[in-house]
Amino acid sequence: VQLQASGGGLVQGGGSLRLSCVASGRTFSRLAMSWIRQAPGKERELVAAISRSGSGTYYADSVKGRFAISRDSAKNTVYLQMNSLKPEDTAVYFCAADVKAILSNTPRTLDEYDYWGQGTLVTVSS
């Protein structure tokens, strides 16, 4: 599975960004997907996940109500809409895929994910 993330950049606090991740190499509907971030000097954090079917989602408390994950099977793409961004959201954002998940499951731990993209940098200024 190859994952290509894009959409990062520099944004002012309170602004919005949308990240995209295109998956290839495996039937998209068989992949549970997530967005994981790593801020400088901090551990990786799973911020959002979506089930294979798209019916199930999960959000970390730190982003709940501000971020939204979605998927488009026609485009083999998963999105992360980020609103009301804060300086503490500054991080490299990775998309990841779990090839083992059952249809409705939203994997919530980092070690469940088998494939990772290269990351896209999001910088939020104060």
DAHUDA-V670560 format. One record per backbone hydrogen bond with DSSP energy under -0.5 kcal/mol. NH is the residue of the N-H (numbers start at 1). CO is the residue of the C=O. E is the energy in kcal/mol with one decimal. If there is no record, write none. Layout:
nh:NH co:CO e:E
nh:NH co:CO e:E
This chain:
nh:2 co:24 e:-2.8
nh:4 co:22 e:-2.2
nh:5 co:3 e:-0.5
nh:6 co:20 e:-2.5
nh:9 co:121 e:-0.7
nh:11 co:123 e:-2.6
nh:13 co:125 e:-2.2
nh:14 co:85 e:-3.3
nh:15 co:12 e:-2.2
nh:17 co:82 e:-2.1
nh:19 co:80 e:-2.6
nh:20 co:6 e:-2.6
nh:21 co:78 e:-1.7
nh:22 co:4 e:-2.3
nh:23 co:76 e:-2.9
nh:24 co:2 e:-2.0
nh:30 co:27 e:-2.1
nh:31 co:28 e:-2.0
nh:32 co:30 e:-0.5
nh:32 co:98 e:-2.2
nh:33 co:50 e:-2.0
nh:34 co:96 e:-1.9
nh:35 co:48 e:-2.6
nh:36 co:94 e:-3.1
nh:37 co:45 e:-2.9
nh:38 co:92 e:-2.1
nh:42 co:39 e:-2.3
nh:45 co:37 e:-2.9
nh:47 co:35 e:-2.1
nh:47 co:45 e:-0.7
nh:48 co:35 e:-1.6
nh:49 co:58 e:-2.0
nh:50 co:33 e:-2.9
nh:51 co:56 e:-2.6
nh:52 co:102 e:-0.5
nh:53 co:103 e:-1.8
nh:58 co:49 e:-2.1
nh:60 co:47 e:-2.2
nh:63 co:60 e:-1.8
nh:64 co:60 e:-1.2
nh:66 co:63 e:-2.4
nh:67 co:63 e:-2.1
nh:68 co:81 e:-2.2
nh:70 co:79 e:-1.6
nh:72 co:77 e:-3.0
nh:75 co:72 e:-0.9
nh:76 co:72 e:-0.6
nh:76 co:73 e:-0.5
nh:77 co:72 e:-1.9
nh:78 co:21 e:-2.3
nh:79 co:70 e:-2.9
nh:80 co:19 e:-2.1
nh:81 co:68 e:-3.0
nh:82 co:17 e:-3.3
nh:82 co:80 e:-0.6
nh:83 co:66 e:-2.0
nh:83 co:81 e:-0.6
nh:84 co:14 e:-0.6
nh:85 co:15 e:-2.3
nh:89 co:86 e:-2.3
nh:90 co:87 e:-1.8
nh:91 co:122 e:-1.9
nh:92 co:38 e:-2.3
nh:93 co:91 e:-0.6
nh:93 co:120 e:-3.1
nh:94 co:36 e:-4.0
nh:94 co:92 e:-0.5
nh:96 co:34 e:-2.1
nh:97 co:115 e:-2.4
nh:98 co:32 e:-2.9
nh:99 co:97 e:-0.5
nh:105 co:102 e:-1.3
nh:107 co:105 e:-0.6
nh:112 co:109 e:-1.7
nh:113 co:110 e:-1.6
nh:114 co:97 e:-2.0
nh:115 co:97 e:-1.8
nh:117 co:95 e:-2.7
nh:118 co:3 e:-0.6
nh:120 co:93 e:-2.2
nh:122 co:91 e:-2.9
nh:123 co:9 e:-2.8
nh:125 co:11 e:-2.5
nh:125 co:123 e:-0.6
